[in-house]
Structures are given as structure tokens and as C-alpha cells.
Amino acid sequence: MRALILAAGRGERMRPLTDTTPKPLLAVGGRPLIEWHLEALAAAGISEVVINHAWLGERIEAALGDGERFGLRIRYSPEPPGALETAGGIVKALPLLGVAPFLVVNGDIWTDYPFARLPTELGGELAHLVLVDNPPQHPQGDFRLAAGRVHAEGAPRLTFSGIGVYSPALFAGLAPGRRPLAPVLREAMAGGRVAGEHYRGRWFDVGTPKRLARLDALLGGERDHG
């Protein structure tokens, strides 16, 4: 299975940190956020990774190169200024992702989720989403999980982690251009074709300088005592 790391966002809420550094290269626990993903993907047996980028994308390519030092083959999917949003970025990257289901992970999260436990085949499903407990900054959640199915409506609700496996068929017929992911997923949910799981391990949305500092302190403390 191939993986796509979403790294094209401008990171407005992280300014001024992201004025000179793309958000995925901000460091936590002594290394860039995106390197945690790369090492976890390699540990899960994934060898081919695509990274999309827009803002300061050349710095991401310069920092990570071809992926050899991570035991990976990295290819890049550059996007125009302003980026293409999540679904638009996936559509643009599809030629690099192949015809089998692929893993997608947001570049601005940190998690200890074991990627190896994700399904590599989806059967008749269009997507498999990893949901987590609602964090303080997003108490209303996103979707409901019931009997292994993800639903757009109803309660209780969980938060979408930014980790999912998608069939290329989910994006079939979508025109290139800017497009958010949520409406695409909701349409598939309406057809009963989105599976999911509730992950209760560690997950952090690193969306503000304060949350970045909190995670850095947590991981730095673990490193100091490890």
C-alpha cells in the first residue's frame, strides 16, 4: 500500500512560525513532525510515499529528499499557491498513488497509531477512517461510528483523525481543482460505504503554536527519561 502525506497547507494559525518554515517541518521531540510519520510508515512496511506541498514546498523536498534515509521512496505532488484543499490534493496525486487503496495522513498531526493495522483492501467500501476522542478544541466531533460504519449524522460523535484508507473509486469523476474532502466523504457515508474504527491511543492535532509547544514538551520529557 502506498501512502500520501498531506503537507500543502499554509499553516495560518501557526504563524509566525510558518512564515519561514512549512508546518510539517516544525520540530517536536527533536525532529520535524513529518519525520515521525515517515518513520512510522516505514516501520509499518510501507515503502512508497507521496507528499503534496504548496507553501515553501521546496524546503520540504530539500529536507526529505528521495526518502532513502528513511527506507522509503518519496515522490512529490506540488500544488499551486493557495493549495487545492484535501480532496483536490488527493485528486492531483492520484497518478502517483496507483490503482489500489492508499493511506492518507495529515501532515500536521502527531500520533502513535500503528499504521500496520489499517486494512490494505476495502472490499466494497470506499474508505476506512480512523476516529479519535474529541479534543478540547473540537468538542462537537465530526462523525458517528456505529457497528464499524461511519455516519455523517447522529450522536455520539467522534473526531476524524486525519488518517484514512481510500479507494481511488472514491474520487472517480472528480474534476481537478480546489475541493474539500468532507463533502466527498459524506456522500459515500450516505451510501453506506465508509467503514471506520475508534482509536483510543495518543493523537494530537498540532494546529497552534501553543499545542505545538505542549506536544514538544511532552515528547521531549519522554526522550529525557527514556
C-alpha positions in Angstrom: 0.0 0.0 0.0 1.2 3.5 -0.8 0.8 6.5 1.4 0.1 10.2 0.9 1.1 12.7 3.5 -0.9 15.9 3.2 1.6 18.8 3.6 0.3 21.6 1.4 -1.4 23.8 4.0 -0.2 27.3 4.7 -0.5 26.9 8.5 -2.1 30.3 9.1 -2.8 29.6 12.7 0.8 28.6 13.3 2.2 32.0 12.2 4.7 33.4 12.6 6.4 30.0 12.9 5.2 29.0 9.4 6.3 32.3 7.7 9.7 30.7 7.1 9.1 27.0 7.8 6.4 24.8 6.3 4.3 23.4 9.1 5.3 19.7 8.6 8.9 20.7 9.2 8.2 22.2 12.6 10.0 20.2 15.2 8.5 18.2 18.1 10.5 15.9 20.3 13.7 16.8 18.5 12.6 16.1 14.9 10.2 17.5 12.3 6.6 16.5 12.5 6.6 14.8 9.2 9.6 12.6 10.0 7.6 11.0 12.8 5.1 9.9 10.1 7.8 8.7 7.7 9.5 6.5 10.3 6.1 5.1 11.4 5.1 4.4 7.8 8.4 2.6 7.1 8.0 0.6 10.3 4.6 -0.5 9.1 6.1 -1.9 5.9 5.1 0.9 3.6 7.9 1.7 1.2 6.3 4.3 -1.3 5.2 7.7 0.0 3.8 10.7 -1.9 3.9 14.1 -0.2 1.9 17.0 -1.6 3.1 20.5 -0.9 2.5 24.2 -1.8 3.7 26.7 0.7 7.5 26.5 0.9 7.3 23.1 -0.7 10.9 23.3 -2.0 12.0 23.3 1.6 10.1 20.0 2.2 11.8 18.4 -0.8 15.2 19.7 0.3 14.8 18.4 3.8 13.5 14.9 2.9 15.0 14.2 -0.5 14.1 10.9 -2.1 13.4 9.2 1.2 16.3 6.8 1.1 17.5 7.6 4.6 14.1 6.6 5.9 14.0 3.4 3.9 11.3 4.9 1.7 10.8 6.1 -1.9 9.3 9.6 -1.7 7.7 11.4 -4.6 6.2 14.8 -4.5 2.9 16.3 -5.8 3.4 20.1 -6.0 0.3 22.3 -5.9 -0.3 25.9 -7.0 -0.2 28.8 -4.5 -3.0 28.5 -2.1 -3.1 24.7 -2.4 -6.0 22.6 -3.6 -7.6 21.5 -0.2 -7.7 17.9 0.8 -9.8 16.2 -1.9 -8.3 18.4 -4.6 -4.8 17.5 -3.5 -5.7 13.8 -3.5 -7.1 14.0 -7.0 -4.0 15.7 -8.2 -1.8 13.0 -6.6 -3.8 10.0 -7.9 -1.5 9.2 -10.8 1.3 8.7 -8.2 -0.9 6.6 -5.9 -1.8 3.7 -8.2 -5.0 1.7 -8.5 -5.1 0.0 -5.1 -6.4 1.6 -1.9 -3.9 4.0 -0.4 -3.3 5.5 3.1 -3.6 9.2 3.6 -2.4 11.0 6.8 -2.5 14.7 7.6 1.0 16.2 8.0 0.0 18.4 10.9 -0.9 15.7 13.4 1.2 13.5 15.7 0.1 10.1 16.8 1.3 6.7 17.9 -1.4 5.0 15.7 0.1 1.7 14.3 -0.3 2.1 10.5 0.2 -1.6 10.0 -3.3 -2.3 11.4 -5.0 -0.4 8.7 -6.8 -2.5 6.0 -5.0 -2.9 2.8 -8.2 -4.0 1.0 -11.5 -2.3 1.3 -13.9 -4.8 -0.3 -17.0 -2.8 -1.3 -16.1 0.1 0.9 -14.8 3.4 -0.5 -13.0 4.5 2.7 -11.9 3.4 6.1 -11.5 6.2 8.6 -9.7 6.4 12.0 -11.7 8.4 14.5 -10.5 9.6 17.9 -12.0 11.1 21.0 -12.9 14.7 20.6 -10.1 17.0 21.7 -10.8 20.2 23.7 -10.6 22.4 20.6 -13.1 20.3 18.7 -15.7 19.1 21.3 -18.5 18.7 18.8 -16.7 16.0 16.8 -17.2 15.1 13.1 -18.9 11.8 12.6 -20.8 9.0 14.4 -19.4 5.5 14.5 -21.8 2.6 14.8 -21.1 -1.1 14.2 -18.0 -0.3 12.2 -19.7 2.2 9.9 -19.1 5.9 9.9 -22.2 8.2 9.6 -22.4 11.9 8.9 -25.3 12.4 11.3 -26.2 11.3 14.8 -24.6 11.1 18.2 -22.3 10.5 20.0 -19.8 11.9 17.6 -16.0 11.4 17.3 -13.3 13.4 15.6 -11.8 12.4 12.3 -8.1 11.9 13.0 -6.8 12.8 9.5 -5.9 9.1 9.0 -7.7 7.1 6.4 -7.5 4.5 3.7 -9.3 5.4 0.5 -10.2 3.6 -2.7 -9.4 5.5 -5.9 -13.0 5.0 -6.8 -14.0 7.5 -4.1 -12.5 10.2 -6.3 -13.6 8.9 -9.7 -15.1 11.6 -11.9 -14.0 14.5 -9.7 -12.6 17.3 -11.8 -9.2 18.7 -10.9 -9.1 21.9 -8.7 -9.8 23.0 -5.2 -12.1 20.7 -3.3 -12.6 19.8 0.4 -12.8 16.2 1.5 -15.7 16.3 3.9 -18.5 16.5 1.2 -16.9 13.6 -0.7 -16.9 11.5 2.4 -20.4 12.5 3.4 -21.7 11.4 0.0 -20.0 8.0 0.5 -21.4 7.7 4.0 -24.9 8.4 2.7 -24.4 5.3 0.5 -23.2 3.2 3.5 -19.7 2.7 2.1 -17.5 4.2 4.7 -16.1 1.9 7.4 -14.2 3.1 10.5 -12.6 2.5 13.8 -12.2 4.3 17.1 -8.5 4.8 18.1 -8.0 5.4 21.8 -4.3 5.9 21.8 -2.3 9.1 21.5 -3.3 11.7 18.9 -2.6 15.4 18.7 -3.7 18.0 16.2 -0.8 20.4 16.1 -2.7 23.4 14.9 -1.4 26.3 17.0 1.9 27.3 18.5 0.6 26.6 22.0 -0.4 23.0 21.1 3.0 22.5 19.3 4.9 23.6 22.4 2.8 21.4 24.6 3.5 18.3 22.4 7.2 19.2 22.1 7.4 19.4 25.9 5.7 16.0 26.3 7.9 14.2 23.8 11.0 16.0 25.0 10.3 14.9 28.5 9.8 11.3 27.4 13.0 11.4 25.5 14.9 12.8 28.5 13.5 10.0 30.7 13.8 7.3 28.1 
